[in-house]
Amino acid sequence: MSHHTEELIKTIIKGLQEKKGKNIVTVDLTKINGSICEYMIIGEGNSPTQVSALSDSVWDIARKEANEKPLSIDGYKHATWIGMDYGTVLVHIFLPEQRQFYNLENLWADSFVNKIADID
């Protein structure tokens, strides 16, 4: 993993933790041929308001600390799921029921999933 990607991942996790994001995982897809990114970071919020706040926090902290802005953001209007594309890293912020439905962290058998402890 490049130093820049490592810093970006740290800042994204920090952004999620700042607004009390829960059940955060990183998914290492570097061993998956044809993957659209190197890493995914998945987290959740309890309400659309919190999902939006988590996205805003990730945007702010990644911009300030890693000098990165997402290439695109999807889902902001309804905020049941927001996807943020940072090129090498994709961020998915879900409501719990959406996250369960899409089950992204278990889609790739060869990926390595790392659970980040919740901060209370």
Rosetta silent file (secondary structure, phi, psi, omega in degrees, C-alpha in Angstrom):
SEQUENCE: MSHHTEELIKTIIKGLQEKKGKNIVTVDLTKINGSICEYMIIGEGNSPTQVSALSDSVWDIARKEANEKPLSIDGYKHATWIGMDYGTVLVHIFLPEQRQFYNLENLWADSFVNKIADID
SCORE:     score description
SCORE:     0.000 S_00000001
   1 L     0.000  133.633  178.146    0.000    0.000    0.000 S_00000001
   2 L   -69.735  154.501  178.778    1.359    3.416   -0.894 S_00000001
   3 H   -57.943  -40.211 -178.615    1.953    5.893    1.909 S_00000001
   4 H   -63.910  -44.005  178.749   -0.638    8.220    0.375 S_00000001
   5 H   -63.245  -40.607  178.161   -3.333    5.504    0.274 S_00000001
   6 H   -60.625  -44.871  178.303   -2.504    4.580    3.886 S_00000001
   7 H   -63.943  -41.520  179.323   -2.906    8.224    4.978 S_00000001
   8 H   -61.361  -45.374  178.792   -6.161    8.540    3.044 S_00000001
   9 H   -59.474  -45.719  179.342   -7.583    5.425    4.733 S_00000001
  10 H   -59.403  -42.965 -177.581   -6.612    6.768    8.184 S_00000001
  11 H   -70.433  -34.940  178.052   -8.269   10.124    7.508 S_00000001
  12 H   -65.767  -45.099  177.968  -11.454    8.501    6.172 S_00000001
  13 H   -61.031  -42.883  178.163  -11.718    6.294    9.273 S_00000001
  14 H   -59.445  -42.796  178.592  -11.101    9.360   11.454 S_00000001
  15 H   -60.626  -40.172  177.970  -13.868   11.208    9.599 S_00000001
  16 H   -68.533  -41.112 -178.570  -16.296    8.357   10.267 S_00000001
  17 H   -69.307  -32.415 -179.947  -15.283    8.123   13.927 S_00000001
  18 H   -56.294  -35.104 -178.128  -15.621   11.889   14.477 S_00000001
  19 L  -108.433   26.380  174.001  -19.379   11.612   13.917 S_00000001
  20 L    61.969   36.825  172.111  -19.765    8.288   15.741 S_00000001
  21 L   -62.085  145.691 -175.983  -19.923    6.040   12.682 S_00000001
  22 E  -118.420  163.044  174.690  -20.339    2.404   13.698 S_00000001
  23 E    49.626   48.198 -178.704  -19.272   -1.034   12.427 S_00000001
  24 E   -79.367  132.274  173.426  -16.447    0.396   10.312 S_00000001
  25 E  -132.752  151.054  167.707  -14.488   -2.094    8.222 S_00000001
  26 E  -108.100  141.360  179.086  -11.739   -1.811    5.650 S_00000001
  27 E  -120.789  115.796 -179.073  -11.800   -4.293    2.783 S_00000001
  28 E   -86.385  113.197 -178.735   -8.479   -4.970    1.072 S_00000001
  29 L  -108.900   14.701 -175.223   -9.169   -5.719   -2.597 S_00000001
  30 L   -65.237  -22.259  179.950   -5.560   -5.489   -3.798 S_00000001
  31 L   -92.709    0.323 -177.621   -5.426   -9.254   -4.500 S_00000001
  32 L   -94.177  116.897  178.174   -8.651   -9.207   -6.553 S_00000001
  33 L   -64.255  134.784  175.584   -8.026   -9.061  -10.310 S_00000001
  34 L    75.798   11.897  179.351  -10.038   -6.368  -12.059 S_00000001
  35 L   -65.546  145.834 -178.178  -11.194   -4.706   -8.843 S_00000001
  36 L   -78.813   -9.498  177.779  -12.451   -1.132   -9.314 S_00000001
  37 L  -153.468  171.817  177.262  -10.442    0.055   -6.290 S_00000001
  38 L   -88.075  -37.544 -177.305   -7.689   -1.097   -3.924 S_00000001
  39 E  -138.525  148.236  168.973   -9.646   -0.632   -0.679 S_00000001
  40 E  -118.995  142.564  171.731  -13.214   -0.141    0.448 S_00000001
  41 E  -120.349  126.800 -176.603  -14.173    1.425    3.720 S_00000001
  42 E  -121.995  134.744  176.634  -17.678    0.647    4.932 S_00000001
  43 E  -148.157  177.493 -179.508  -19.454    2.227    7.878 S_00000001
  44 E  -144.990  155.828  174.371  -22.941    3.040    9.050 S_00000001
  45 L  -126.199  159.063 -174.186  -25.060    5.685   10.670 S_00000001
  46 L   -81.797  -15.763 -176.743  -28.384    5.317   12.492 S_00000001
  47 L  -148.525  160.826  175.128  -30.363    7.851   10.441 S_00000001
  48 H   -55.426  -35.358  178.902  -30.160    9.639    7.073 S_00000001
  49 H   -62.380  -43.392  179.535  -29.061   12.753    9.007 S_00000001
  50 H   -70.446  -38.482  177.740  -26.148   10.851   10.550 S_00000001
  51 H   -58.688  -43.902  176.840  -25.230    9.208    7.223 S_00000001
  52 H   -62.795  -43.954 -179.727  -25.006   12.725    5.689 S_00000001
  53 H   -62.817  -38.888  177.488  -22.989   14.000    8.663 S_00000001
  54 H   -62.806  -44.555  178.337  -20.577   11.064    8.310 S_00000001
  55 H   -61.415  -45.050  178.620  -20.100   11.841    4.617 S_00000001
  56 H   -60.791  -41.684 -179.472  -19.506   15.538    5.370 S_00000001
  57 H   -64.996  -44.630  176.823  -16.988   14.638    8.070 S_00000001
  58 H   -59.419  -46.265 -179.420  -15.073   12.281    5.759 S_00000001
  59 H   -57.386  -49.470 -177.641  -15.030   14.979    3.068 S_00000001
  60 H   -62.833  -49.905 -173.799  -13.710   17.639    5.476 S_00000001
  61 H   -71.388  -39.831  177.580  -11.044   15.552    7.185 S_00000001
  62 H   -64.438  -35.855  178.707   -9.760   13.876    3.997 S_00000001
  63 H   -68.497  -45.431 -176.747   -9.494   17.314    2.358 S_00000001
  64 H   -71.614  -43.788 -169.169   -7.690   18.895    5.322 S_00000001
  65 H   -98.608  -25.906  179.583   -5.405   16.045    6.334 S_00000001
  66 H  -116.360   -0.211 -179.407   -4.781   14.049    3.117 S_00000001
  67 L    55.271   42.040 -178.600   -5.419   16.874    0.623 S_00000001
  68 L  -125.251  139.851  170.491   -7.952   14.679   -1.176 S_00000001
  69 L  -119.707  147.423  178.554  -11.444   15.331   -2.522 S_00000001
  70 L   -66.313  146.612  175.362  -13.703   12.556   -3.785 S_00000001
  71 L   -69.104  -33.363  176.152  -13.935   12.137   -7.551 S_00000001
  72 E  -157.717  157.854  174.439  -17.677   11.650   -7.071 S_00000001
  73 E  -132.340  130.797  177.498  -20.333   11.256   -4.375 S_00000001
  74 E  -120.478  151.699  171.589  -23.572    9.315   -4.912 S_00000001
  75 L    88.183    2.676 -173.299  -26.672    8.913   -2.767 S_00000001
  76 L   -63.401  -32.679 -174.864  -26.470   12.190   -0.884 S_00000001
  77 L   -61.289  -46.882 -177.628  -30.072   13.196   -1.635 S_00000001
  78 L   -96.536  -23.411  174.614  -31.760   10.312    0.227 S_00000001
  79 L    53.801   35.826  168.367  -28.794    9.434    2.472 S_00000001
  80 L   -91.628  -23.651  172.031  -29.769    5.801    3.051 S_00000001
  81 E  -150.590  132.294  173.172  -26.444    4.975    1.358 S_00000001
  82 E  -124.801  128.660  175.874  -23.725    7.401    0.319 S_00000001
  83 E  -109.944  133.552  179.449  -20.821    6.292   -1.858 S_00000001
  84 E  -124.293  124.738 -176.099  -17.651    8.381   -2.093 S_00000001
  85 E  -103.806  111.506  176.339  -15.048    7.576   -4.758 S_00000001
  86 L  -105.308   22.587  179.384  -11.464    8.530   -3.896 S_00000001
  87 L    83.297  -87.813 -179.869   -9.955    6.551   -6.780 S_00000001
  88 L   -76.207  -18.638 -176.886   -7.926    3.924   -4.921 S_00000001
  89 E  -128.009  127.696  172.470  -10.420    3.952   -2.020 S_00000001
  90 E  -106.172  136.412  179.187  -14.222    3.694   -2.164 S_00000001
  91 E  -113.127  131.743  176.796  -16.223    4.716    0.905 S_00000001
  92 E  -123.409  122.779  178.432  -19.712    3.331    1.553 S_00000001
  93 E  -119.567  119.735 -172.449  -21.825    4.785    4.363 S_00000001
  94 E  -119.940  159.377  156.266  -25.094    2.957    4.977 S_00000001
  95 L   -75.806  150.887 -175.330  -28.119    2.817    7.192 S_00000001
  96 H   -53.519  -42.407 -176.720  -27.901   -0.595    8.983 S_00000001
  97 H   -69.462  -33.790  176.392  -30.697   -2.244    6.958 S_00000001
  98 H   -67.242  -42.581 -179.006  -29.201   -1.117    3.619 S_00000001
  99 H   -61.472  -43.923  178.815  -25.808   -2.363    4.672 S_00000001
 100 H   -60.759  -42.304 -178.292  -27.217   -5.766    5.588 S_00000001
 101 H   -62.479  -47.860 -175.998  -29.033   -5.964    2.255 S_00000001
 102 H   -80.283  -30.254  171.850  -25.974   -5.147    0.107 S_00000001
 103 L    49.393   44.221 -173.433  -23.532   -7.092    2.322 S_00000001
 104 H   -59.404  -38.228 -174.055  -20.534   -5.589    0.477 S_00000001
 105 H   -67.614  -13.565  179.811  -17.841   -6.789    2.843 S_00000001
 106 H  -108.305    9.635 -178.465  -18.706  -10.419    2.070 S_00000001
 107 L   -72.261  -33.752 -174.828  -18.938  -10.156   -1.738 S_00000001
 108 L  -109.914  111.846 -177.091  -15.314  -11.028   -2.433 S_00000001
 109 L   -62.273  -31.344 -175.850  -14.114  -14.316   -0.939 S_00000001
 110 L   -89.178    2.623 -178.217  -10.452  -13.394   -1.475 S_00000001
 111 L   -83.247  158.036  175.793  -10.638   -9.996    0.218 S_00000001
 112 E  -106.559  120.726 -178.795   -9.253   -9.258    3.666 S_00000001
 113 E  -103.960  125.660  179.058  -11.783   -7.549    5.971 S_00000001
 114 E  -115.380  118.784  179.539  -10.440   -5.601    8.940 S_00000001
 115 E   -85.436  133.087  177.599  -12.939   -4.493   11.600 S_00000001
 116 L   -99.031  131.481 -178.656  -12.244   -1.145   13.270 S_00000001
 117 L   -63.582  138.572  175.183  -13.343   -0.910   16.910 S_00000001
 118 L   -65.815  144.727  172.497  -16.262    1.442   17.591 S_00000001
 119 L  -104.667  124.929 -179.246  -15.480    4.581   19.573 S_00000001
 120 L   -97.081    0.000    0.000  -18.162    5.397   22.131 S_00000001
